[in-house]
Amino acid sequence: MVLEKNSTAKSLVKNSAWLFGAEVFTKLLALGTQIFAARYLGSKGYGIFSFSFVAAAIILDFVDY
């Protein structure tokens, strides 16, 4: 019984660490993508891209509601 509890706790910690690592990786990748897009598109192009992205996010909020 004690071994089973310990195994479950280890599994929980390991899986939580993987989820946290994946979340950090995803955020860093998104940041890198935004920096690249801003450099590649320029100020005007990135503004249009950001506006369309925000407009789509707002529309999706209403659709999901």
JOKA-V478623 format. One record per run of one state. SS is the DSSP state (alpha for helix, beta for strand, coil for the rest). FROM is the first residue (numbers start at 1). TO is the last residue. If there is no record, write none. Layout:
SS|FROM|TO  SS|FROM|TO
This chain:
coil|1|1  alpha|2|64  coil|65|65
